[in-house]
Amino acid sequence: MATPVKVYGPAFSTAVSRVLACLIEKEVEFQLVAVNMAKGEHKKPDYLKIQVHYLYRDTHTSC
């Protein structure tokens, strides 16, 4: 079985909701990882390691 996709963010976020809708429609297994924006969890180093805005990494990109 494949590893589920991890979606980080608050479930009420419109961006997260769109991603979840697509995953559900395509029947992709996923795990929602809650991020509490009110407590500033989105600014903590552990979160920033995985969430680099506007950066897409693949085998053909050098950063």
N, C-alpha and C positions, 0 to 999 in steps of 0.2 A: 504494500500500500504506500502511496506517495505521501510525503510530508505535507501537512496542510499549509496553505498560504497564511501568513500572519498579517493581519490588518491592525495597525496601531491607530488609536484615536478614540474620541467619544462617539458612541453609537448615534447620538442625536446630531452629529455633524452632517451637513448636506454632502460634503465630499466623501465621507466614510459611508454614508447611506448609498451613494451612487456605486461605490466599489462593491458593497455588499449585495446590492441588487444585481449587478452583473455576475458576481460569483454564484449567487443563488440560481440565476437564470441558466447559467452554464453548468450547474451542478458540480462546482468546484468545491472541494473540502477546504474550509478555512477556520481560522481561530481569531476571534476578536480580542485584542489586547487593549484594555481600557487605559486611556491616558487622561488624567485629571488636569485639564487646562487651568482651572481655578486655583489649584495648588501649585501651579508652575512646573508640573512634571515634564512638560514639553521643552523646558529650558535646562533640564538636568543633563550632565555629561553622558550618562548611559543612553539616554534617548537621542541626544544629538549625534552619537556615534552611528546610529542607524538611520537617522532622518536628516539627510543633507538636501536642503531645498534646491530644486532645479538641477540636480546632478543625476545623470543616468550612467551607470557603470555596466559595461559588458566586456567581452574579451577583446573588442576592437577600440576601446576608449582608454586613453591614458590621462591620468589626473595628476 
